[in-house]
Amino acid sequence: MSSSPLRLYSYPRCATCRKAIQWLDRQGLAVELLDITLTPPSRQELVLAWQSLTPPQRLFNSSGQSYRSLGAATARAMPADEAIEALAADGKLVRRPFLIRTDLSLVLVGFDPVRWEEALLAAPPAPSAHPAPASAN
């Protein structure tokens, strides 16, 4: 396993995934690159993504053959645990690219350069020059 703090699940034939990889390279961000069809995200990673997306069904790759075989109505009606199982079993069901910090503090699904820049390159807020006074108890 790589020591990179970022893990990217992608599909080599996906143009959007290739754009995301090029963007990451231009930013100088190293990632552990995984083929989503061979190594889908873990259940833990999928649960995190499911909980962070609104609506969580955005986690499904709705343009793929696996999704069409499953059926949109079926996917929309799935309870979370069933959806997570289906996504973990078939990486082609997962919307890609799927980027996650290895400490699970961030997950990004689909490639939006503006959103990725905000999440990955935005500097943390500078400490205040005037710290708050200690509370007196």
C-alpha positions, -999 to +999 in steps of 0.1 A: +000+000+000+011+035-007+018+060+021-001+088+002-028+104+022-051+103-009-066+073-025-082+076-060-105+049-073-108+054-111-115+035-143-087+036-169-112+041-198-131+069-181-122+103-196-134+121-164-110+100-143-082+108-166-089+145-163-089+142-125-056+124-126-041+151-148-055+178-124-040+160-094-006+158-112-006+195-121-013+203-084+016+181-073-007+159-053+004+123-050-023+096-048-026+059-044-043+050-077-066+020-078-087+006-106-123+007-092-133-023-112-106-045-097-105-029-062-138-011-053-139+012-023-142-006+010-175-007+029-161+018+054-152+042+026-186+037+010-205+043+042-186+076+047-194+086+011-231+076+016-234+097+047-217+127+032-237+130-001-271+145-005-289+126-018-267+096-011-279+079-043-255+103-061-229+076-052-242+054-079-227+057-114-261+062-131-246+062-166-230+028-164-242-006-176-242-021-141-266+006-130-289+002-160-289-036-153-299-030-117-325-004-127-328+032-115-360+026-095-344-004-077-313+017-069-333+046-056-355+023-034-325+004-018-320+009+019-285+021+028-271-013+039-283-029+006-269-001-015-235-003+003-234-040-003-242-036-040-216-008-044-189-028-026-196-058-048-194-040-082-170-011-086-187-001-119-217+009-098-197+035-080-196+070-094-161+079-103-136+092-098-139+084-061-112+103-041-108+097-003-083+107+023-068+076+039-077+090+073-113+091+061-116+129+067-127+137+032-144+120+003-150+135-032-172+117-058-171+128-094-147+154-107-154+191-102-121+211-104-135+240-083-148+217-056-116+196-056-095+228-054-115+241-024-113+207-006-077+199-014-058+231-019-075+257+003-052+268+030-064+262+066-074+294+084-045+312+099-045+313+137-059+345+151-033+372+161-055+378+191-063+345+208-095+343+228-090+351+265-089+321+288-122+316+306-123+323+343-141+296+363 
